[in-house]
Amino acid sequence: MKPAAPARVVAARVLERVERDRAYADVALEHELARRRLPERDAALATEIVLGTLRWQRYLDWILVPHSRRAIEAVDPHARVVLRLTAYQLRFLERIPAFAAVSDAVTLVRQRDKPGVDGFVNAVLRSFTRHRVERALPADRVEALALRLSHPSWIAARWIHRYGAEAGEALMRAMNERPPLTVRANTLRTTREALAERLRRDHGLVAKPTRYAADGLQVSHGGAPSSWRAFADGELAVQDEASMLVSMLVAARPGETVADACAAPGTKTTHLGQLMENRGRLLAFDREPARLARVREAVTRLGVTIVETLDGPVESRAPDFAGLCDAVLVDAPCSNLGVLRRNPEVKWRRTPEDLPANAERQRVILSAAAQMVKAGGRLVYATCSLEPEENDDVARAFRETHAEFAVDRLADVPVPIDDGGFLRCLPYVHGTDGFTAIRFRRRPGAV
């Protein structure tokens, strides 16, 4: 039996881990690619299949239904992900030969599943390739849009209600796009221009300046950034432009004392150190020691020497630093619904009930972190979410219980601050991930 193509083997393995073990796709994919050491072209195809299948999962199940005598949800997890990833290739990847995709699908299930499953998968996919069935969409407009754009109905309903039908649809479409590869030039070691030239010289990559972030580059995809020599030399960090804008909102300056209350994996921590020109004191908190180890790895690679990593939740550590910090960043744990184009599996795991639970946790963290801000100092609260429960409502509750803080609308960032004082990065407007952030300032003389 001819073995399946390595890219499809990796994709099936990763998707099964996401389905069965609730693994994060990016982490599982990184692990699997490192273990198998695929050629660049195969690694790129595996990545495309994994993320594309997860983005379009609901739609793929829907278009497979007419060709299966069993409900897709009732199929064993391994066979189910093989059906989905093959349907994704056949419907969305024009250069993939149908016979190769179907043949590999049968091989994959024959190697892993019980007898007879390979015949079932073969029958479903042969029918799928030969008979394109155009199913009627549901009569309900929101339900039809959610199905066609492969989002949970509750998310589609929220976004259409909040943004309107046209913008809500645009947001869902943007969340299904392949995001650009964006990196931050580490100006402690290079310049944006010099980094772009090195990437061209070393790897033949085209890198152009980002639209908003002064140190950002949008790079043509060319393998894993961790394989680039400039990465190993600490000249860059992978970071979306919206994330860079959040760091800029903190306005950290050389010589200040700054805290990152939820620091892991260290992307914003190292950016803050860069903005401080590696002068001053930078406190990095995280409740999980394993995640804090990633912060240490990042600061070491990038040469940010002013970082002090502090193990434990900021709620318990903040009193030791009361009134000490010129600026504090709370990049709060949230639903991650603003970064679905990079983490598409998230939309299939979240429920409406998650939002108030997240908000309560955020309120506790924000209140604790506020203790560290000195009079006249800055406090930035940010999430990679667009949902008001995790942003507007938390900020409103904070202001009601912390009269010593006021919204600071004088932020010098290239995306306009709205009337409520929020920086809102929208994928369909700015081409970035979805982030929301607001800056408070502790009133001078407040205690």
C-alpha positions as CSV (number, residue, x, y, z in Angstrom):
1,M,0.0,0.0,0.0
2,K,1.4,3.4,-1.0
3,P,1.9,5.6,2.0
4,A,-0.1,8.9,2.2
5,A,1.6,12.2,1.5
6,P,3.5,13.5,4.6
7,A,1.5,16.7,4.6
8,R,-1.8,14.9,4.9
9,V,-0.4,12.5,7.5
10,V,0.6,15.5,9.7
11,A,-2.7,17.3,9.0
12,A,-4.7,14.3,10.0
13,R,-2.7,13.8,13.2
14,V,-3.0,17.4,14.3
15,L,-6.7,17.6,13.5
16,E,-7.4,14.5,15.5
17,R,-5.5,15.9,18.5
18,V,-7.6,19.1,18.2
19,E,-10.8,17.1,17.9
20,R,-10.1,14.3,20.5
21,D,-7.7,16.0,23.0
22,R,-8.8,19.7,22.6
23,A,-5.2,20.5,21.7
24,Y,-4.5,24.0,20.4
25,A,-3.9,23.7,16.6
26,D,-0.9,26.0,16.4
27,V,0.9,24.2,19.3
28,A,0.1,20.7,18.0
29,L,1.1,21.7,14.5
30,E,4.4,23.2,15.7
31,H,5.1,20.0,17.7
32,E,4.3,17.7,14.8
33,L,6.3,19.6,12.2
34,A,9.3,19.8,14.5
35,R,9.1,16.0,15.1
36,R,8.7,15.0,11.4
37,R,11.0,17.7,9.9
38,L,9.0,18.0,6.7
39,P,10.4,19.9,3.6
40,E,9.2,23.5,3.5
41,R,6.6,22.9,0.8
42,D,5.0,19.9,2.7
43,A,5.0,21.9,6.0
44,A,3.2,24.7,4.3
45,L,0.6,22.4,2.8
46,A,0.0,20.7,6.2
47,T,-0.5,24.1,7.8
48,E,-2.9,25.2,5.1
49,I,-5.0,22.0,5.4
50,V,-5.1,22.1,9.3
51,L,-6.1,25.8,9.6
52,G,-8.4,25.8,6.5
53,T,-10.2,22.7,7.7
54,L,-10.8,24.2,11.1
55,R,-12.0,27.6,9.7
56,W,-14.5,25.9,7.4
57,Q,-15.4,22.9,9.6
58,R,-19.2,23.6,9.9
59,Y,-19.5,24.3,6.2
60,L,-17.5,21.2,5.3
61,D,-19.8,19.0,7.5
62,W,-22.8,20.5,5.8
63,I,-21.6,19.8,2.2
64,L,-20.6,16.3,3.1
65,V,-24.0,15.3,4.5
66,P,-25.7,14.4,1.2
67,H,-22.9,11.9,0.4
68,S,-22.9,10.1,3.8
69,R,-25.4,7.5,5.1
70,R,-24.2,8.5,8.6
71,A,-24.3,11.8,10.4
72,I,-20.8,13.3,10.3
73,E,-20.9,13.8,14.0
74,A,-21.5,10.1,14.5
75,V,-18.4,9.1,12.5
76,D,-15.3,8.1,14.6
77,P,-13.0,11.2,15.2
78,H,-10.1,10.0,13.0
79,A,-12.3,9.2,10.1
80,R,-14.3,12.4,10.6
81,V,-11.2,14.6,10.4
82,V,-10.0,12.7,7.3
83,L,-13.3,13.4,5.6
84,R,-13.2,17.1,6.5
85,L,-9.6,17.7,5.5
86,T,-10.2,15.9,2.2
87,A,-13.4,17.9,1.5
88,Y,-11.4,21.1,2.3
89,Q,-8.8,20.2,-0.3
90,L,-11.3,19.3,-2.9
91,R,-13.5,22.4,-2.4
92,F,-10.9,25.1,-1.6
93,L,-7.5,24.1,-2.9
94,E,-7.6,24.1,-6.7
95,R,-4.2,22.7,-7.4
96,I,-4.8,19.5,-5.4
97,P,-5.6,16.5,-7.7
98,A,-8.8,14.9,-6.5
99,F,-7.6,11.4,-7.0
100,A,-4.5,12.0,-4.8
101,A,-6.6,13.5,-2.0
102,V,-9.1,10.7,-2.0
103,S,-6.5,8.0,-2.3
104,D,-4.6,9.4,0.7
105,A,-7.8,9.7,2.7
106,V,-8.5,6.0,2.2
107,T,-4.9,5.1,3.1
108,L,-5.1,7.1,6.3
109,V,-8.2,5.4,7.6
110,R,-7.1,2.0,6.4
111,Q,-4.0,2.3,8.6
112,R,-5.8,3.5,11.7
113,D,-9.5,2.6,11.7
114,K,-11.4,-0.7,12.0
115,P,-12.2,-2.8,8.8
116,G,-14.9,-1.3,6.6
117,V,-14.3,2.4,7.5
118,D,-12.0,2.8,4.5
119,G,-14.8,1.6,2.2
120,F,-17.2,4.1,3.8
121,V,-14.7,7.0,3.5
122,N,-14.0,6.0,-0.1
123,A,-17.7,6.0,-1.0
124,V,-18.4,9.3,0.6
125,L,-15.5,11.1,-1.1
126,R,-16.1,9.5,-4.5
127,S,-19.7,10.7,-4.4
128,F,-18.5,14.1,-3.2
129,T,-16.1,14.4,-6.2
130,R,-18.6,13.2,-8.8
131,H,-21.8,14.9,-7.7
132,R,-21.7,18.4,-6.5
133,V,-25.0,18.9,-4.5
134,E,-26.1,22.5,-3.9
135,R,-28.1,22.3,-0.7
136,A,-30.7,24.9,0.1
137,L,-29.6,27.2,2.9
138,P,-31.9,27.6,6.0
139,A,-34.6,30.2,5.6
140,D,-33.4,32.2,8.6
141,R,-30.9,34.7,7.4
142,V,-28.5,34.6,10.4
143,E,-28.5,30.8,10.4
144,A,-27.8,30.7,6.7
145,L,-25.0,33.2,7.0
146,A,-23.5,31.3,9.9
147,L,-23.6,28.1,7.9
148,R,-22.2,29.6,4.7
149,L,-19.4,31.4,6.5
150,S,-18.8,28.5,8.9
151,H,-19.3,30.2,12.3
152,P,-21.4,29.1,15.3
153,S,-24.9,30.6,15.1
154,W,-24.5,32.4,18.4
155,I,-21.4,34.3,17.2
156,A,-23.0,35.2,13.9
157,A,-26.1,36.5,15.7
158,R,-24.0,38.6,18.1
159,W,-21.9,40.2,15.4
160,I,-24.8,40.9,13.1
161,H,-26.8,42.5,15.9
162,R,-23.9,44.6,17.0
163,Y,-22.3,45.7,13.7
164,G,-25.2,45.3,11.3
165,A,-25.7,42.7,8.6
166,E,-23.1,44.0,6.1
167,A,-20.3,44.6,8.7
168,G,-21.1,41.4,10.6
169,E,-20.7,39.4,7.4
170,A,-17.5,41.3,6.6
171,L,-16.1,40.4,10.0
172,M,-16.9,36.7,9.6
173,R,-15.3,36.7,6.2
174,A,-12.2,38.3,7.6
175,M,-12.0,35.7,10.4
176,N,-11.8,33.0,7.7
177,E,-9.0,34.6,5.8
178,R,-5.4,33.5,5.9
179,P,-3.7,36.1,8.1
180,P,-0.5,37.7,7.0
181,L,2.8,36.7,8.6
182,T,3.8,39.8,10.6
183,V,7.0,40.2,12.6
184,R,8.4,42.9,14.9
185,A,11.9,44.1,14.3
186,N,13.8,44.0,17.5
187,T,15.3,47.5,17.5
188,L,17.6,46.5,20.3
189,R,19.6,44.6,17.7
190,T,18.6,45.8,14.3
191,T,16.3,48.2,12.4
192,R,13.2,47.4,10.4
193,E,15.0,48.2,7.1
194,A,18.0,46.1,8.0
195,L,15.8,43.2,9.0
196,A,13.9,43.3,5.7
197,E,17.2,43.2,3.8
198,R,18.5,40.3,5.8
199,L,15.3,38.3,5.3
200,R,15.6,39.0,1.5
201,R,19.3,38.1,1.5
202,D,19.2,35.0,3.7
203,H,15.9,33.4,2.7
204,G,14.6,35.2,-0.4
205,L,11.6,36.7,1.5
206,V,9.8,39.8,0.6
207,A,9.2,42.0,3.7
208,K,7.3,45.3,3.6
209,P,6.5,47.8,6.4
210,T,3.3,47.3,8.2
211,R,0.6,50.0,7.9
212,Y,0.3,51.0,11.6
213,A,3.2,49.7,13.7
214,A,6.5,51.5,13.3
215,D,8.6,48.4,13.9
216,G,6.5,45.8,12.0
217,L,7.1,43.9,8.8
218,Q,4.6,41.9,6.8
219,V,6.6,39.0,5.4
220,S,5.9,36.7,2.5
221,H,5.4,33.2,3.9
222,G,8.6,31.1,3.7
223,G,8.7,28.3,6.2
224,A,8.5,28.6,10.0
225,P,10.0,31.9,11.3
226,S,11.8,29.9,14.0
227,S,13.9,28.4,11.2
228,W,15.2,31.8,10.0
229,R,18.7,32.8,11.1
230,A,17.5,36.3,12.0
231,F,15.1,34.7,14.5
232,A,17.8,32.7,16.1
233,D,19.9,35.8,16.4
234,G,17.1,37.6,18.2
235,E,16.4,40.2,15.5
236,L,12.7,39.6,15.4
237,A,9.6,38.4,17.2
238,V,6.4,37.1,15.5
239,Q,3.7,39.5,16.5
240,D,0.5,40.8,14.9
241,E,0.2,44.5,14.2
242,A,-2.8,44.9,16.6
243,S,-0.7,43.3,19.4
244,M,2.1,45.8,18.7
245,L,-0.4,48.7,19.0
246,V,-1.4,47.5,22.5
247,S,2.2,47.7,23.6
248,M,2.5,51.2,22.1
249,L,-0.6,52.2,24.0
250,V,1.3,51.6,27.3
251,A,3.8,54.3,26.2
252,A,6.6,52.7,28.2
253,R,9.6,55.0,28.3
254,P,13.3,54.3,29.1
255,G,14.1,54.4,32.8
256,E,10.5,53.7,34.0
257,T,9.2,50.8,36.1
258,V,6.6,48.9,34.0
259,A,4.7,45.7,34.8
260,D,3.1,43.2,32.5
261,A,0.5,41.5,34.6
262,C,-0.3,38.5,32.3
263,A,3.0,38.2,30.6
264,A,3.2,34.8,28.9
265,P,4.4,34.0,26.3
266,G,6.4,37.2,26.5
267,T,5.6,38.8,23.1
268,K,4.3,42.1,24.6
269,T,6.8,41.9,27.5
270,T,9.7,42.0,25.1
271,H,8.1,44.7,23.0
272,L,7.7,46.8,26.1
273,G,11.4,46.3,26.9
274,Q,12.2,47.3,23.4
275,L,10.2,50.5,23.7
276,M,12.0,51.2,27.0
277,E,15.3,50.8,25.1
278,N,16.3,48.1,27.6
279,R,16.6,50.7,30.4
280,G,14.5,50.7,33.6
281,R,12.7,47.8,35.3
282,L,10.2,45.5,33.7
283,L,8.1,43.2,35.9
284,A,6.6,40.1,34.2
285,F,3.9,38.2,36.1
286,D,2.2,34.9,35.2
287,R,0.3,32.4,37.3
288,E,1.7,29.3,35.5
289,P,5.5,28.5,35.9
290,A,5.6,26.6,32.6
291,R,4.3,29.6,30.7
292,L,6.6,32.0,32.6
293,A,9.5,29.8,31.3
294,R,8.5,30.9,27.8
295,V,8.8,34.5,28.8
296,R,12.3,33.8,30.0
297,E,13.1,32.1,26.7
298,A,11.8,35.1,24.8
299,V,13.7,37.7,26.8
300,T,16.9,35.7,26.5
301,R,16.6,35.3,22.8
302,L,15.8,39.0,22.2
303,G,18.3,40.3,24.7
304,V,15.9,42.2,26.9
305,T,17.9,42.2,30.2
306,I,15.6,44.4,32.3
307,V,12.9,41.8,32.8
308,E,12.2,40.3,36.2
309,T,9.9,37.3,36.0
310,L,7.6,36.8,39.0
311,D,5.9,33.4,39.5
312,G,2.3,33.5,40.7
313,P,-1.0,35.3,40.0
314,V,-0.8,39.1,40.0
315,E,-3.6,39.1,42.6
316,S,-1.2,37.7,45.2
317,R,1.9,39.5,44.0
318,A,0.6,43.0,43.3
319,P,0.6,44.3,47.0
320,D,4.4,43.9,47.1
321,F,4.6,46.5,44.3
322,A,1.9,48.9,45.4
323,G,2.3,52.4,43.9
324,L,5.6,51.5,42.3
325,C,4.9,51.4,38.6
326,D,4.8,54.1,36.0
327,A,2.7,51.9,33.7
328,V,1.0,48.5,34.0
329,L,-0.3,46.3,31.1
330,V,-3.2,43.9,31.7
331,D,-3.4,41.8,28.6
332,A,-6.2,39.8,30.1
333,P,-7.2,36.2,29.5
334,C,-10.3,36.1,27.4
335,S,-12.4,34.2,24.9
336,N,-9.9,34.9,22.0
337,L,-12.7,35.5,19.7
338,G,-10.8,38.3,18.0
339,V,-8.0,36.0,16.8
340,L,-10.1,33.3,15.0
341,R,-8.2,33.6,11.8
342,R,-5.1,32.4,13.6
343,N,-6.8,30.1,16.1
344,P,-10.0,28.9,14.3
345,E,-10.6,25.9,16.6
346,V,-11.5,28.4,19.3
347,K,-14.9,29.3,17.7
348,W,-16.0,25.7,18.1
349,R,-15.2,25.5,21.8
350,R,-16.6,28.8,23.1
351,T,-20.1,29.3,24.4
352,P,-22.0,32.4,25.4
353,E,-21.7,31.4,29.0
354,D,-17.9,31.8,28.8
355,L,-18.1,35.6,28.4
356,P,-19.4,36.6,31.8
357,A,-17.1,34.0,33.4
358,N,-14.1,35.6,31.6
359,A,-15.3,39.1,32.6
360,E,-15.4,38.2,36.3
361,R,-11.8,36.9,36.1
362,Q,-10.7,40.0,34.3
363,R,-12.2,42.3,36.8
364,V,-10.2,40.6,39.6
365,I,-7.0,40.8,37.7
366,L,-7.5,44.4,36.6
367,S,-8.3,45.6,40.2
368,A,-5.3,43.8,41.5
369,A,-3.0,45.2,38.9
370,A,-4.3,48.8,39.5
371,Q,-2.6,48.7,43.0
372,M,0.8,48.8,41.3
373,V,0.2,52.1,39.4
374,K,1.6,55.2,41.0
375,A,-0.1,58.6,41.0
376,G,-0.1,59.9,37.5
377,G,0.7,56.5,36.1
378,R,-0.9,54.5,33.3
379,L,-2.9,51.3,33.3
380,V,-3.8,49.6,30.0
381,Y,-6.4,46.9,29.9
382,A,-6.5,44.8,26.7
383,T,-8.0,41.7,25.2
384,C,-7.9,39.8,21.9
385,S,-11.6,39.9,21.9
386,L,-14.3,42.2,20.4
387,E,-17.0,41.2,22.8
388,P,-18.4,44.0,25.1
389,E,-18.7,41.8,28.1
390,E,-15.0,41.3,28.1
391,N,-14.1,45.0,27.3
392,D,-16.7,47.7,27.7
393,D,-18.5,46.2,30.7
394,V,-15.2,45.4,32.5
395,A,-13.9,48.9,31.9
396,R,-17.2,50.4,33.1
397,A,-17.2,48.3,36.3
398,F,-13.6,49.3,37.0
399,R,-14.3,53.0,36.7
400,E,-17.3,52.7,39.1
401,T,-15.1,51.1,41.8
402,H,-11.9,53.0,41.1
403,A,-12.7,56.7,41.1
404,E,-8.9,57.4,41.3
405,F,-8.6,56.3,37.7
406,A,-9.8,58.2,34.6
407,V,-9.9,57.2,31.0
408,D,-6.9,58.6,29.1
409,R,-7.9,59.5,25.6
410,L,-4.6,61.2,24.7
411,A,-3.0,58.0,23.4
412,D,-0.6,58.5,20.6
413,V,-1.4,55.5,18.4
414,P,-2.1,55.4,14.6
415,V,-5.6,53.8,14.9
416,P,-8.1,56.4,16.2
417,I,-9.4,56.1,19.8
418,D,-13.2,56.0,19.9
419,D,-15.4,58.2,22.0
420,G,-15.3,55.8,24.9
421,G,-11.6,55.8,25.0
422,F,-11.1,52.4,23.3
423,L,-8.6,51.3,20.7
424,R,-10.5,48.8,18.6
425,C,-8.7,46.9,15.9
426,L,-11.1,45.1,13.5
427,P,-9.9,42.5,11.0
428,Y,-12.2,43.6,8.3
429,V,-11.3,47.3,8.7
430,H,-7.6,47.3,9.7
431,G,-6.4,43.9,8.3
432,T,-5.1,43.0,11.8
433,D,-6.2,40.6,14.5
434,G,-9.2,41.7,16.6
435,F,-8.0,43.6,19.7
436,T,-9.7,46.0,22.1
437,A,-7.8,48.1,24.6
438,I,-8.3,51.1,26.8
439,R,-5.8,53.3,28.8
440,F,-6.5,54.7,32.3
441,R,-4.5,57.2,34.2
442,R,-4.3,57.4,38.0
443,R,-5.1,60.9,39.0
444,P,-2.2,62.8,40.4
445,G,-2.3,62.8,44.2
446,A,-4.6,59.8,44.3
447,V,-3.9,57.2,47.0
